[in-house]
Amino acid sequence: MKLVRDRLLHPKMKEVLDTVRRSGPISKQELLSVSKMTSSTLTRLLEDALSLRILAEVGLGESTGGRRPILYKVNPQYAYAFGLDISRTRCKLVLVDLAHQVLDAKDWPMTNAVTPDSLLRLAADAADSMLLKHELRKEAVLGMGVGAVGPLDRIAGVIQEPLYFPGTGWHQVEVRRMLEEMLGIPVWLDNGANTAMMAEYWRDKDNPGSLLYVMVGIGLRSAMMTNGRLVYGAVDMEGALGQMIIQADGVAHRMPGGNYGALESYVSIYALEKTARALAKKEIPGIPPDWLRRPEGITLADINLANANGYPAVTAMLEEAASYLGIGLANMLNVLHPDKVYLGGTLVAAFPTFFEKAVAVARSRTMYHSRYPVVFSMGHLGESAAAIGAAIMVINQLVE
């Protein structure tokens, strides 16, 4: 059987598929209006697409005076893709269909025991189990996309020197080669912020031209898109956003060579836990009493609980961190001028007011903010975005 990923689509077929993915359900007349094809060419392509089962008919549209038009959509069962998110706190695997619907998901915590070999074997075994569970043949799988912490070489498929991983061995990991050998399917690698951006872009089909994504967790990561395409620099610079200087004579960075007063030293899980422990050691009023007995054991979960219970010193600490994030965002807005900004990651998900405060500060510190109607969003996919976007990266290969 010819593998679905090996079927070469005609360039015009790719154009039709891409348009239907973005705008479906859609009629033939609407397809004609956005393409430069003749009616006969489009008719033939639609017939071929239905024969290949890459498109499906999905009822009738509204009449404009004559017969109601047939509507076309992507056939979700034509092909499938896996998406794997490798982050510093948790890793997640998803199986999606051609319509980007998640059919299955599994995740694992990143602990001291998680090495590249053990994690990739877990992911490969889980992928095989998902195919068995859903009675899918591997021939129907386009491949696996991996959204990972960098820095990385996405062309070579290698995670290079990631910071702050709890496990050992995460240096120069040939992720693409290892997974391809385990699974027997093609694998693509990109930065997790890029794949999360990709997922949110496809989730919101009415997105404007220029998009910025900022992920806030153990570190700070960012991605940009213009007209539906990711913007890449000369090299993958994981952590570069976190090195943005907020106070030139500020806090020393936790890593040798890091900038003093860097944004990451004020806005990250590490920074919040460090500040919370300092509050406990100083016995600052307005913190949970049990913090005084175990200052070194305070974690993000404790901060979340204390904030939910209304401890004022904890709430003030979070507001200060959100304000610093807002300043960092304003710096980016003043340089990049995106139409829309997505904020994601563990901290944004854990503290909704964190998002609100950061956005308010960013707006107030942005030049010409009264005439610059930038849109902010927490997105729709939460901490699943990077994995889903990694799968979409694979599906995009059909129309590249």
C-alpha positions, -999 to +999 in steps of 0.1 A: +000+000+000+013+034-009+019+055+022-004+085+025+026+107+031+043+096-001+013+106-023+025+135-044-002+161-047-004+182-079+005+219-071-031+229-080-044+202-057-023+216-029-037+250-035-073+237-033-065+217-002-049+247+015-079+270+007-104+244+020-083+239+052-084+276+058-119+285+047-140+253+047-167+244+044-166+261+011-185+260-023-170+256-057-180+291-066-162+305-036-131+284-045-132+299-080-134+334-066-102+330-046-082+310-072-071+317-108-083+284-121-109+278-148-141+262-138-132+230-157-098+227-140-114+232-105-141+207-113-115+181-123-095+188-092-125+185-069-134+152-085-099+139-080-099+151-044-132+133-037-118+102-053-086+103-032-109+110-002-087+141+007-119+162+006-155+154+014-189+168+006-206+183+036-241+193+027-254+223+008-248+260+012-272+289+010-288+296-024-280+328-042-309+325-066-303+291-081-296+256-069-279+254-035-242+248-039-224+217-026-200+225+002-165+209+005-144+203+036-112+185+045-118+148+051-105+143+086-099+105+080-076+111+050-044+112+071-032+116+107-002+131+125+014+129+159+026+160+178+051+158+207+058+187+231+091+183+250+092+210+277+109+215+310+080+205+332+059+181+312+059+164+279+028+157+259+019+135+229-012+140+207-027+122+178-047+145+155-066+140+122-064+161+091-089+186+106-066+191+136-090+174+160-072+156+189-081+120+189-059+109+218-033+124+242-009+113+268+016+133+290+045+127+313+062+148+340+098+158+334+117+145+364+154+137+372+149+102+359+138+114+324+166+110+299+163+115+261+163+077+255+136+070+281+113+098+270+115+091+233+109+054+239+078+063+260+066+086+232+072+060+205+054+032+225+025+056+233+022+064+196+020+028+186-006+022+213-027+051+200-027+036+165-037+002+179-065+018+200-080+037+171-075+009+146-053+030+124-026+017+101+008+034+102+005+039+064-021+066+072+002+086+094+020+116+078+046+117+105+054+132+139+062+168+147+082+177+178+080+211+195+109+213+219+128+235+242+158+249+224+183+260+214+179+235+186+188+228+149+155+223+133+170+213+099+193+186+114+166+176+139+188+181+170+181+195+204+214+212+212+220+227+247+187+232+266+188+249+299+171+239+332+163+203+322+159+182+354+171+150+337+206+142+323+218+137+288+199+165+271+227+177+250+230+173+212+201+149+212+193+137+176+156+137+182+146+133+146+169+104+139+160+086+171+123+088+166+124+079+129+143+048+138+118+039+166+086+047+146+095+043+110+078+076+100+092+110+091+098+134+120+101+172+120+115+194+148+109+230+158+109+252+188+079+246+211+070+283+210+068+282+172+046+251+173+023+267+199+020+298+177+011+275+148-017+258+167-032+291+179-030+305+144-050+276+129-075+277+158-083+314+150-089+315+113-096+353+114-061+361+127-045+394+114-013+395+095+014+398+123+013+377+154+035+374+185+035+345+209+051+346+244+054+315+266+060+321+303+071+292+324+104+280+337+119+303+311+106+328+285+101+318+249+087+337+219+076+332+183+064+354+155+043+349+124+036+371+094+008+362+070+006+327+083+043+319+082+067+316+111+096+341+112+129+325+117+162+342+127+197+332+117+198+307+146+174+293+172+179+315+202+159+298+230+160+320+261+169+352+242+137+369+253+145+360+289+178+379+286+160+412+277+174+437+302+147+453+324+170+469+350+207+474+340+218+471+377+192+446+387+192+410+399+220+387+388+210+360+364+211+324+378+233+312+350+269+324+344+271+349+317+234+359+320+225+395+319+220+415+352+184+426+354+172+402+328+134+397+324+136+360+332+150+369+367+117+386+375+092+366+354+096+328+356+086+300+378+122+301+392+119+338+400+085+335+417+096+306+438+128+324+448+109+355+458+083+335+478+111+317+497+127+351+505+093+364+518+090+334+541+126+337+554+120+373+562+086+364+578+068+391+558+032+396+568+005+384+544+019+350+536+006+315+546+018+306+582+031+272+570+055+289+546+075+300+577+082+264+586+094+253+552+107+282+532+130+262+509+101+238+500+078+265+485+067+257+450+045+272+423+016+250+435+020+267+470+020+301+454-011+293+434-029+281+465-019+311+486-030+335+459-064+317+456-068+321+493-062+358+492-028+362+510-020+399+501+018+396+500+016+367+475-009+386+454+014+417+454+043+395+444+024+381+414+013+416+404+049+428+405+060+400+383+032+406+359+042+443+357+077+433+347+063+410+320+042+440+308+073+461+305+090+433+285+060+431+262+059+468+257+096+467+246+087+440+220+056+459+209+076+491+204+100+473+181+079+446+164+044+462+162+024+429+160-013+430+153-020+404+180-002+389+210-008+355+225+004+348+260+007+312+270+027+289+294+024+277+329+023+311+347-003+326+324-025+294+328-021+294+366-029+330+373-056+347+351-050+380+368-014+377+357-025+381+321-047+411+329-020+430+348+007+423+322-016+434+294-025+466+312+011+475+318+021+466+282-006+489+268+004+518+290+041+515+281+036+511+244+043+542+222+012+555+205-009+530+224-041+551+219-037+546+181-023+511+182-051+486+188-030+455+194-051+425+205-041+403+234-052+367+239-046+338+262-053+316+233-077+286+232-055+256+235-036+262+268-007+239+275-017+216+247-008+242+221+028+232+215+019+195+209-011+203+186+010+228+167+037+202+162+012+178+146-001+207+124+035+213+113+035+178+098+001+183+081+014+215+066+039+194+046+010+183+024+007+218+009+043+229+010 
